[in-house]
Amino acid sequence: MVRSVVRGIGSYVPPKVVSNEDLSALMSTSDEWIRSRSGIRERRFAEEGVYCTDLALEAVRRALGDADMEPSDLDFIIFATLSPDHHFPGNACYLQAKMGISDIGCLDVRNQCTGFLYSLAVADSFIRTGMYRNILVVGSEVHSSAMDFSDRGRDVAVLFGDGAGAVILSPSENGDRGVLYTELHADGQYARALYMDVWDISRKPFLGPEAVQSDVIWPKMDGKTVFKHAVIRLIQVFQSALKKSGVRPEDIKYVIPHQANMRINHLVAEKIGIPPEKFLHNMQKYGNTTAASLPLLLDETYRAGKLEKGDLLLLLAFGSGFTWGASLLRW
Ligand code: UT7
């Protein structure tokens, strides 16, 4: 049986570290509030002039190096982001050009914090049907240009950071490793619980002077609703993925959960009875990097030497849309 294995992985965060204290100088917040509500201590912000695809390019270079591959070895690019360089065309096209290649297909996935899982599922399907062999899957975000650093936006601005992660998926005939099972969900009723309507095509013009002066250019979040649904959906999808794939909780080496809020992840771990040390985190250092969060954490775990061939990992994500999902991966 053909399965999609991770042949190479890489990640990149911009060098500028922004601590909770740094944010306290911009708005009414505090290190104590941010840490106790979210677990985040600092995040990275890209400098002015840096695009989402620039962060992605660094992550891709590392993934190609890990796979011992050249850009010309790739057959397809999937790019997950909610902070594309421009509204159109998609980031995968920009990235392709920056990689110095042309011709291969490029697809952008707009599924926010679950974007990487959706992208992985699409890549896995292309590989298993034999349509493509080597697929680059990227999650990358530059949030720091699109957050309101006044008191009005403090509930959102303290949570998010910039970063990128990339994997190269390739087919393996030895069917016991790779993506074993994926489950994807969404509930569009909650689209406006976490959204940004800067590009509202019903406004004519969509972004006139009045709109620019108003708060439509900033992301908005009903934090309590997002929190509640995240806990419920992550528990559900964890239990469903294990049941449908016949895996026991004790078979899982690590859960690689989306990095939005430590309290969310602790509640999920407690409810499903997974020891906290199996639930990995790096949000303390990077905040919520949305589509980059899973590949960034996976890459750090791999580079820290914590993964051995054959380890069973469960990737979990929940975010705006609402969208959520789980993917079982045998390393
Ligand atoms: O991938 C999905 C992405 N999003 C999430 O995962 C977010 C999920 N939600 C959350 O993480 C939490 O709801 C937050 C961390 C956003 C907020 O925590 P909370 O315990 O739900 O706080 P709250 O919204 O009830 O706010 C409590 C107080 C409010 O003041 P009052 O009304 O009690 O006077 C807020 O105005 O905290 C205030 N507040 C802040 N204070 C200091 C809101 N943001 C801040 C801030 N610093 N940054």
Residues whose N, C-alpha, C, O or C-beta is under 5 A from the ligand:
A	BS01	UT7	S28 T29 S30 W33 R37 S38 C113 R154 D155 V158 G223 K224 V226 F227 A260 N261 F318 G319
